[in-house]
Amino acid sequence: MDRLNRFIAQVYGYSVCLITVIVMLISIKGVIDAAFDLSDPLRAEGGYGRFGPLTSFELYKIQARRQEPYRYPGGPTSVTPVGSANRNPADSLSDADLRKLYDAERENQIGSTKFRATRSLVSGLLFIVLAGALFAIHWRWLKGINSAPTAS
């Protein structure tokens, strides 16, 4: 019976160690992604504003001028005034107003990306620490089981 108990304990211990290694590898990938997002928040996934990419004001301005006016889904009305049905609302904005919109969207993007990346970084590091501790505890426990003499 002692042999069966030892086998079950070893299966449990090695399973926990394998799972903690997998958790650590996945968490390391998340930490690396978060570090890249923190290093360049504007190029992180989802780094687009209302009119396009936020990496350059000139690109933002071009996209804002090209964009179609928004129409409500299922309705014939549009946001634009009656006399300018085909006119883009961004065309009526000056470069200074577009610059203010761009700067506001850019700051919002940077702030939200930094928050998400920091949260991901902290949770990833916490998972690595916890998985490492679980691994060390179970590995030490397994060494004790394997070195214990078996009763025949």
Secondary structure, 3 states (H helix, E strand, C coil): CHHHHHHHHHHHHHHHHHHHHHHHHHHHHHHHHHHHHHHCHHHCCCCEECCEECCCHHHHHHHHHHCCCCECCCCCCECCCHHHCCCCHHHHCCHHHHHHHHHHHHHHHHHHHHHHHHHHHHHHHHHHHHHHHHHHHHHHHHHHHHHCCCCC
